[in-house]
């Protein structure tokens, strides 16, 4: 739970750094409220996890308090028993008394049993002394742990109070922006539609290139290019694809640092509820000048350059493809072999808004995949 809380705190720091750092930049109302919504969601999750952690600490404090009470009771009982033994030992401390106790036995068997009793009694006294010592140490540790738990709980409560205040300010800003957007909903709906059309156009181009690659692989293998729906892979390409699949969930992110602004799949727009976002991948906000990295070994299949868009690099990994969209600079060319984490370009930064956003997709042949299932801890 603490690890999750630290992850969320780190994500909020990245959101502030990557989405809200340069306030002088003029963001569109739509982009700004999307960023605020994302920040509100992450902060709400942080508050929820912190509350859960505080509640867990409350339960642990209760358990520890009961443990301390039990230890104290046990310690008092042990001390009382030990004191009684000491008194008894003092009264019969004479060596002569022990000898007489043995000699007064009616037979050898009874004498042997009495000797064993004396030894056991002596050992028991030692054990009781050690037990008292151990219980005392346990009590000290439990008390120290209890104080630490109480301090941790107070710290969490204070942090949550600050987070709640920040959340309320962000919600106030959100309400203000939403009221502004509602006045001109048609304009913002048109902007969303235009963005979706641009994304769809790039995706159609990628799918077309992948279909051509499938047809070319089948033609080269002497198969009917039209009737076959999948790749005919060379042994080398099969091994590459198998290795790519074996690393599912462990692939590095295409940028060193980033915040996921848009996830995979069909989803209602967070602001204009009548609009639907169709996402074939993920959109990651990152820092200006951030380099784009290949997520796995492969070969650059194409560099896609469209008239009204920024370059896209398409890398082939057997029958899998990864697409890196919205680049400003491209460091590779078609046919280049690349390795995991190799820099292949730089993310485009919108000079007007200050936004630096990479769109990233994964395809198995021409079928899209959810990148969050492939990239490490996404």
N, C-alpha and C positions, 0 to 999 in steps of 0.2 A: 504494500500500500504506500509506503514511504517512497519507494522507487517510482511508482506511478505519479505521486504528487510532485516529485522532483522533475519528472518528464514534462508534466503540464506547466510547471513554473518556467522551465527552459523554453517550452513552446511559446508561452506568452512573451518572454524576452525576445524571442526570434520574431514574433508578430510585431512587436513594438519597433524592433530594429529594421525589419524588412518592409513593413507596410505603413508605419506611422513615423519613421525617423525624420524624413524631410518634409516638414509642414509647409515649406514655401512652395512646394510643387502643387499645381492645381489639378486635383483629381476630379473626375466626374462624380456627380452625386451618387450614381449607380455603383461605381467602383468603391467609393468611400463607405457606403452603407453595407456593401458585401464584406468589406474588411472588418467593419465594426461588428457585424453579425457573427463573423467567424471568431473574433476575439471574445465576444459575449459567450458563445458556446464553449470555448476552451476554459474561460474563467468560471463559468457555471460548473463545469466538470471538476475544476480544481476545488471549488467550494464544497462540492458533493463529496469528493474523495477526502478532503480535510475533515469534514464532519464525520465521515465513517471512521477515520483514523482516531478522532477525538473520542467517539463513542466506544471504539475498541479499547482505547486507553482507560476509559472509565470502568469498563468491565474488568480489565486487567488490574486496575487499582483496587477494585472490590475484592478480587481473588487474592491479591497480595495482602490486603488488610486482614482477611480471614486466615491466611497462612501465618501472618505475624501473630495474631491472637492465639492460634493453635500452638505455635512455637513457644510463646510465652507460657501457656498453660503446661505444655510438656516440660519446659525448663523448670518451672516451679515444682512440678511433681518429682522430677529427677533430683532436684536439690534437696527436697524433703526426704526422699528415700536415701539419698547419699548421706545426709546429716544423721539419720537414724542408724545407718550402718557404722558411721564413724563413732557414734556414742557407744554402740554395742561393741565395736572393736576395742574402744578405749577401756571399757569395763573388763573385757577378757583379754587384755593386752599381754598379760604375763605368759611367758613361754612355758612356765610350770603348769598353768591352767590348760594349755593345749596338750601337754604331755599327759596330764591326768585325764583329759577327755579321751585320749587314745587308749591309755592303760585301763580305764574303767570299762572297756569293751568286754562283752561276755565271750566273744570268740574272735578268731583271726579275721573272718569275713566282715564282721561289724567294724573291727579296727580299720580294715582296708577302706570300707565305705566312709568312715569318719575322716580318714586321711584325704580321700577324694573330695569330700565335702569342704574341708578346710581349704584345699587348693582351688576348688570351684568358687568358693566364697571370696577368696583373695582376688581371683581373676575377675569376678563379677564387680568387685569394688573398682578395679582398674578400668573395666569397660564403662561403668557408670561415670567415672571421672572423665574418660575420653568422650563419652556421649554428651555430657554437660558442656565440654569444651566445644564440640562440633555444633551443638544446638545454638550455643552463644554466637559462634561465627556465622551460622546460617541466619540468625536473627539480625546480625549486623548487615549482612549482604541484602536481606529482604528489605530492611529499613532504607538502605542506600538506594536500592532499586525503586522503592516506592517514592522517595523524594524526587528521583530522576523522572519517573513517570508523571508525577504531578507538575514538575517544571515543563516537561514536554507538552502536556495537555494545555497549560496556560499559554505557552508559546503558540500552539496551534489555534487557540481561541483568539488571541490577539491578531495573528495573521489572517484569520478568517474575517475578523471585523474590518480590517483594512481592505480585503478582497471584496467584501460586501459593499463597502462604500464606493470602491472603484467601479463595481458592476452597476450600481445605481446611476452613477454619472454616465457610464457608457449607454445604459438603457435610455436615459434622458436624451442623449445625443441621437440615439437611434430613432426615438419617437419624433424628434424634431425633423430629422432627415426624411423619415417616412411621410410625415405631413407634407413636406415640400414635394416629394415625388408623386404623391397621390393627386396633386393639383395638375400634373402633366403626365398622366399615366401612359397615354398613347405614344408620346415621344420616347419614353423609356422602354416601352414594349417593342417599338421599332428598333431601338438600339440593341436590345437582346436578340431580336430576330436576325439582325445583320451579323452580329457576332456568331450566332449559330450557323448561319449560311457560310461564313468564312471558314469555320471549323469543319463543316461538312464537305466543303470543296477540297480542302487538303486531304481529308480522310478518303474521299472518292479517288483522288489521285494516287494515294498510297495503295488502296485496294486494287486499283488498275495495274499498278506496277507489280504487285505481288502475284496477280493472276497471270501476267506476262512471264514472270519468273517461273511459275508452276508449269506453264505451257512449254517454256524453253527447256526445262529440266526433263520433261517427258519426251520432247522431240529429240533431244540429245540421246536419250536412252532407247529411241526407236519405238516409242509408244504413241498411241493416238492422243495428240495434245488436247483435243476437244473433249474426248470422252473421260479423261482422267481428271479428278478433282483435287488430287494431292500431289505433292512433290515426289519425284523419283530421285532419291539421294544417293550420292557416292558414299562409300564406306567412311571416308573422312568426314563428310557432312553429317552422316548418321551419328558418329561419335560426338561431334560438336553439339548436335541437338540433344543427345542423351545427357551430355554434361551440363547443358543449359537447364534441362528439366531437373537434374539432380541438385541444382543450386536454387531451386524454387524456395522463396522465403528468405534466401540468404544473399541475394544480389545487392550490390551497393546502390545507393541513390545516384541518379544522373547528375546531381549537384552536391557539393560537399555539405552545404547547409541549406535548409529550406522548410517552408510551411505549406502543407497541402491546402490549397484554396478551393479546389473542385475535385470531387472524387468520381469514380467510374460509374457509368450506368445512367439510366433515365431518372430524373429527379425534378420535382417542382422547383421553380425559381424561388429563392428565399424572400424575394421582395414582390415581384409581380406574379401572384399566385396562378394567374391564368396561363402563364408561359411555362413550357417544359424545357429543361436542359437535357440534351442528349450528349453524353460524354463518352468517347471511345477510349479515354485514358484518364490521366490526372493532370491538374494544373498546379505547378509548384512555384510559389513566390520565393525569390532568393535575393541576394545582395547584388547591387550594380557591379558589373565587371566579372560576375561569377562565370567560371568555366564549366562547360558541359563535359561529362565523362561517359565513356562507353560502359554500360553495366556488365558487359561480358565480352569474351573473345568473339571475333566475327570479321566480316568483310563488308566494307561500305558498298551497298548495292546501288544507291542513288543519292544525288543531292537535288532536292526539289526546290525550284525557285519559281514563285508565282508573281504575277504583276502587282497584285495588291496585298502582298504578304511577305513575310521574312522567310529565309531559307529553312528547310527541313532536311535533316540527315537521316537516311534509312539504312540500318545495318542488319545484315542477314546472319543468323546463327543456325545453320541447317535449314529446317522448315519453320523456324521462328524468326520474327523480325522485331526490332525495336526502332521506334521513331522519335526523334528529338526535334521538336518544332519551336519556331519563334527565336531563331538564332540571329545574332548580329554579325558574328564572324564565324567562318568555317575553316578549320585547320586541316581537313582531310579532303580527298577527292575520290571519285568513283573507282572501285577496285582495290583501294587500300585495305590492308589487313590491320585490324586494331586489336588491342588487348584490354582486359578488364581495368577500369579506372583511367584509361588513356584519355587525355583531353582531346576532344574533337571539334570544339568551337567555344563561342562565348554567347551567353544569353543576351537577347536584345533588351535594352532599357528604354522605355518611353520617356523622352525628355520632357514632355508636357506634364505627365502625372508622376514621374519618378518610379513607376512600376517596372519591376524586372521579373518576368514570369516565363517559365518553361512549360510547354505542354509535352507530355511524355506518354507514349502508347506502346503496348506489346501485342503482337499478332502471332497466332499459331496458324500458319498458312494465311488465309484471308479472314480468319475469325478473331475478333478482338478478345483480349484477356484483361482481367482486373489486375492492374499493376500492384495494388496493395497486397495481393497474395504472393507476389514475386519478390518485391523489394523488402529489404531487412527492416523490420519493425515499422512498416507503414500502416 
